[in-house]
């Protein structure tokens, strides 16, 4: 699929671009196995290293479903940014299929009104500027994305992601024997789904522990969304979901809306040992939100961290 031609200034300021929402991009472009998990619907170039990406949020999603029957799950924005990175890398910068993407950070923020549910799917326009680009011949080896999120022509959110793009051979050298890793630990006992805004144990990613504000990370490799395709480590979106669930549990806000999440990844979260999830709530803010710092510890080291902001419902 080719990138649409450069937009003129009138098209840029209109934020209309209905052609960005006609159909989903091929699933391979955003590294999804299931067509139903593809959110990106179009890509246009708006300038040098400047792109506009169309995204559609369904009114009902099998995992990132309605929150309090009032909002789209804002985690869809995090996943949209991740998919936009892949679409831009493959379609605009000619990163070959088969390359691996190593993300060191992913963050997003959204206004509650931007996540509101209506009678139709939400058409989201991501205005993206690429920076810190490391070029490698005709393609790139690294890129950071700064993202503004528009809905109905109104700025409702923003986000960032930083990633490296490496050939599969280089990735295999980096990972060594772990390149063939698969989930192997027994699944730990889940916390009660109602405590973390879930209705099914299958969707819970926190395991019970005997420590206050500490859980074990749990996952099922057969989960059709969290493990849409084979991977050799725990995906970053699973960690973000674990941070969200930890924040909801520690705040006793199972229907809370996650209006911001800033995540950083220091190391891979491996399948072969227990990962502890620790939540530290911060003092209340004056805007009805609470911030919770969540750390992930494996093998005696911090491997990832998230700061989550929850709007109490």
N, C-alpha and C positions, 0 to 999 in steps of 0.2 A: 504494500500500500504506500503510495507516494504522499509526501507532505504537500498540502495545498499551497498555492503561490503566496508570495508576500502580500499582506493586506495593506490597503491604503489607510491614511489617518482617519478618514470618515468612518470606515468599517471598524477601526480600532475603538473609537470613542462610542460607537453605537452599542457595543456589547450585545448585538443581536445574534448574528452568525447562526441562523437556523440550520445551515448545512453541517454544523458541527455535531448535530444531534440526530442524524438520520438513521444510523445503525452502529452497532458495536464494532470496534476494531477486531481483527482476527485474534483469537485467544493466545496464540503463540507470542504476539507482540507484547503482551503484558504478563507472560509467564503463568498463565492459568490453564488448568486442564479442563475445567468446566466452563462452557460458554456462559452459564448463568452467573458466574463470578466476575465477568468482564464488566467494568464500570465505564471505561473510556470509550467515547463514541466518535471522536474526531480530533484532528491535529492540524493547526495552521501556523505558518510562520508570520510573525508580526514585525520582525526586524532582525538584526544580527544577534544571534543567541537569545532571541526573544520569541516566545511561542504562546499560542492560545490552545488550550485543550478542553474539549467538551466532555462532560461526564454526566451520566444519569444515575440518580439514586432511586431505587425502586421504593414504592410505598410499603412493601413488605419484603424482608430479606430473611433467609433461613437462619442466619446467625446474628447479623447486625440489624435487628428488628426494631420495632417501635419502642420508644422510651416513654413511659407513662401515658401511652396512647396519644401523645401530643407532638412528639418530635421524631425525625429521623435520628438514627444513632450517629452521633458525630464521628465515631470511629470510621465511618464511611469516608470522611474527609482524609483521614490518615491513609487509608487504603487507596483513595483516589490519587493522592500525591505520589505514593509508591508506584502505582501503575503509570502515572504520567511520566515519571522518570524513565521507565522502561520504554514507553512509546517514543519519547523524544530521542533516547539513545539509539534505538534501532532504526527509526524512520528518518530522523534528521541528521544524526551523526554517524550513521552507517556502522554501528557496532554490530558485529556478526551475531547471528543466533548461535547459541552454545556458549557464549561468554557468560561468566559469572559476575554478579553484582554484589559488592561488599559494602554495606551501608554502615556508617559510623554514627549517624544521628538521623532522627526523624521527629519533627515537631509540627503541631497544628494548634490553632485557636479558632473558635467560631462563636458568633453571637447567637444566643438562643433563638432569636427570630429567624436566623438563617437556616436553622434545622427544622423549622415548623413543618408539620404534615399538612398537605392539601389533598384535593381529590385526584391529583395527577402526580406522576413521578416528578422529582425535582431535577430541573436542568441546571447544572452547575458549570460555570465557565471559569477555568483556571488560567490566570494570566501569569506566565512564568518567564523569569529571566535567569539565564544560566551564567554562572561565574566560576572562577577558579578552575577553568577548563584546562586539563592537561591533554594536549593533542598528541596522537600517535599515528603519524601518517595521515590517511584519509579518515581515520576514526579517532576516538578519544580513550584515554585511560582513566580519567576521573572528571567529575563535575559536581557542582553544588547547584541546587535549585532554590530560588526565592519565589514563593507562590502567593498570589493574591486570589481570593476566592469570591466570585460574584454570583449572585442569584437575582434574576429579574433586573439586571443592571445595577444592583446595589452591592457594595463591598460588604461581605458578611463574615469574612475570615481570612486567615493567612497561614502560611506554613513554610517549612524548610526541610530539605533532605540533602545529605552529602553521601556520595558513593564513589567507589572505584569500579572499573570494568576490567576484568582480566580474562585471558583465554583459559579454556578448561584445562589445558596442560599445565599452565602456571598455577591454577587453583589446586590441582591435584598434588603438585609439589608442595604447595603451602600446607595443605591439609594432611598429607601423608596417608597413613592407614585410616585416618578418620574420614577420608573422602568416601568411604563405603559404609559409614555408620548409619544405623537405623535405630529407632526407639527400642530399647530392650529392658528397661527397668519395669518392675511391676507397677501398675497404676495405683497410686495411693488413694486412701479414702477421701472422698470429696467433702468439702464443707457443704452445709445445707444450701441448695440452690437459691432459696428465697433470700438468703443473706447477701447475695452478690448480684441480684437482679436477674436471675435465671430461673427457668421453670424445669429444666432437666439436668440431671447429674452429668450427662454426656457433654454439656456445654460449660461445665465448671472447670477452671484451670488452676484452682487452689486446693491443695490437699491439707487436711486437718493436721495440726501439731499440738504439742502440749506447752507451747510458748506463746505468750501474749503478743499479739500483733505480728506474729511470724507464721508463715505457712510454707508448705513445700509446693514447688511447681509441679503440676500434673498435666498430662496431655494424653491424647489417644491418637495414634498415627492414622487411624481409620476415620478421623473426623473430616467430613467432606469440605469444610471451609478452612479450618486452621491448618490442615495438611492436605491441601488441594492436590499437590503433586509431591513426589519423593524429594526429600532433603536430607542433608547429613548433619544438621544441627537444629536447634529449636528456632523457628522463624521469629523475626523481630515483632511481627504483628501479634504473635502469641504472648510475648513479653508485655506489650502494650495492653493487651486484654487482661493479663494477670495483674498489672498495675491498676487498671480500672477496677477490677473486682476487689482488690485489696483495699482501695480507697473507699469503695461503697461499704465494705464490711466494717472497716475501722470507724467510719463516720455513722454507721447504722442508717444509711441512706440507700436502700436497695433500688429505689426508683430515681436516684440522682442522675443528673445530666452531666456528662463529661465535656466541659466546654474548652478544655485545653489539656494538652499532653506534650511534654518535652522529654524525649528519650535519647539516651546515648548508649552506645555499645562498645565496651572496651575489649571484650573477648567473645568467642563463640560460646553459647550455652550448649554444652554437650549432652548427649543422650545417656552416657554411661555412669553418671553420678548425680546425687540429689542436689537440687538447686533450691536455696532458701529465699523466700520472698518476705521482706520486712517493710512494714508501713510505719511512717512517722508523720502524724498529722500536725499541721502548722496552726498557729492562732487564727481565729476566725477573721474574715475580711468584712468590710462594711457593705459589700455588694451582694450578699446572700450566697457567696461561694466559699468553699473551703479548699485549701491546698494540702495535698498529701505527698510526701517524698517516699518513693518506693525503691528499695535497692535489691539487687539479685546477687546472691553470694554462692559460689560453687568452688569447691576445692580450697576453701580458705581465702578466696580473693573475690573482690567485687567485679562482676563480669558485665553488668549493665545497671542502669539507673533510669528512673522516670520520675518526673514531677507532674502530678495530676491535679487539675482543678475541677471541683465538682459543684454544680449548682444544686442546692438542696430543693427537694420537691415535697 
